[in-house]
Amino acid sequence: MLDHGTLTLRMAQAVRKKTDQARDMLGSDLPVFADVWVDGQGRIAQARTMLNMSGLRVTVTTNLSDFGKSVRVKVPKAEDTLPLTAATGVLNG
């Protein structure tokens, strides 16, 4: 289980505040677990974070690949985007 400091490290301030409030209501750290897969060169290839609390289940999986390669980004049209404040929730940050 991740301790609160590790869970909230580098979280957006507003999300960290909500996470702090949830911890305070529970009286203990949130039950968040993580698995990390490392490739042969010691780089994180996949990370999975899981929360299971009172029927609320959230799993976030991140796959990393093509290390060292250039990234091409296509900027979406403004009408296809949401403000960051609309993308808050469990395990965001």
Disulfide bonds with the S-S distance in Angstrom:
none
